[in-house]
Amino acid sequence: MIRARSSFSIRLAELVLVAVSLAGLAGCAHERPEAALNCELPAYKMLPSSLDTQRRTGPPETFSQALRDALEARKTQVGRPARRQVLVLSGGSQHGAFGAGFFRGLPQVPEYDVVTGVSTGSLMSTPIFLANQDVPKDRTYLPYIKADPKLGAPRQSNVSDLALAFAISKESDLLHVRPFGFGSAALSGSVATFEPLRRLLEALISEDTIRAVAEEADKKGRKLFVGVTNLDDGYGYAVDLTQLASEAVAQGSVAAARACYIDALLASSSVPPGVGPIALKLKDSPGPNLFMDGGARYGVFFDQLGDVVTSDQPADVTLVVNGSLYGDSWKDKQGQPITKWSVLNLGFRAIDLLENQVYRLSVADQEKWATRPGSSLQVAFISNEGLTKMPGAPDAWKYEGQTCADARNGDRAKSAPVEFYPAYMRCLIDYGQARGASDPWNKVIVGKAQP
């Protein structure tokens, strides 16, 4: 069963067990982490309703106008399509392997005007944003990133590097689980850390990467946002990584901005108490504040940018959901219908439904673009629904002689991963690559012609 999840999702039932087992330590408190030095991120508050505009207290109007100007300049470039090209990437934890393979399989990745990402989608966003640019010369690679017969070699392209980064050999390539697991959470503040993921991002998001992002923003007016959730005020924010990169290049502060850029990606992917929150300072706002996975507010976003992107200008929106999108029926680990419930399986089911609802509502907001005159929407998710060329269900996809379901079960039996299943993720990459190459879209909606 494939579900879209946050980057590190601690299930409700597991939290109940933690609360019970650690009740005596519940009073343990932890100091707020420090924000990266010289880090003030340009970010845009995302509001759940257009009627909520009175709650927008920042950032200032100049930021909104700058984004409008960039989008308009992009529209009028010679040779550009009349409609904006927008890519929206969802969260989904290990299921980001599907999206990484999907873009590796596409015959050509468009040069999107706007790219947005949440959680695992935020981790994918930079290589896809730079899909048509050369691989930065100062990029380095961790030992597990090696040439692969189906995925190519490191430095072949940005999207190949993305797929290779998701082809982990073990869970600890991304996640360090503390020695006592949940037992250590009360003392340390989290079950695990993303230090391995930080090392991976430091290798891939080089200083030349920041310069490349800035160049796309400055010369072409392209925009790249990642979603985060502010634990202090409760709102979701879209961090403008293109503005961060552009200002850093102009001010000669690329090294410092790179650290801020990486912190924004980690914040977009971190869910306490699985992985601790990240302290960030937003421009023109008090702080620093604590931030966590943007998926806590929005599974995907573009329409939530509100009056900044909503205009008479049409858009072709591409939505890639790193999960199944539609809810699964209630089954046990063997795939059989549940016949008896317990506090554990009921808790698992409750959090599944809540997470799925966040994603469904967020996707529904993006689907509105398909009803705008001259706009369109194409959607890919981990399902063969609406496809004509892909055989069988995703779980039945075979890679190296075993199905994705068998790979997941084998990972569980071999090392009992907390969140990232290596063989399963490699199978998902292969499935995604086949989808991108031959049968990409589960759903395509074209709006009415412009009058």
Secondary structure, DSSP 8 states (H G I E B T S, - for coil): ------TT---HHHHHHHHHHTGGGTT---------TT--B-EEEE-S-GGGGGG---S-HHHHHHHHHHHHHHHTSTT--SSEEEEEE---GGGHHHHHHHHHHSS-----SEEEEETHHHHHHHHHHTTTS---TT----TT---BTTTB-TTS-HHHHHHHHH--SSGGGT-EE-TTGGGGHHHHSSSEE-HHHHHHHHHHS-HHHHHHHHHHHHHH--EEEEEEEETTT--EEEEEHHHHHHHHHHHT-HHHHHHHHHHHHHHHH--TTTB--EEE-BTTSS--EEEEEGGGT-SS-SGGGGGGT-SSS-EEEEEE-SS-SS----B-TTS-B--S--HHHHHHHHHHHHHHHHHHHHHHHHHGGGGSTT-EEEEE-SS-TT-SS--S-GGG-EETTEEHHHHHHHHHHHH--SS--HHHHHHHHHHHHHHHHH---SEEEE-----
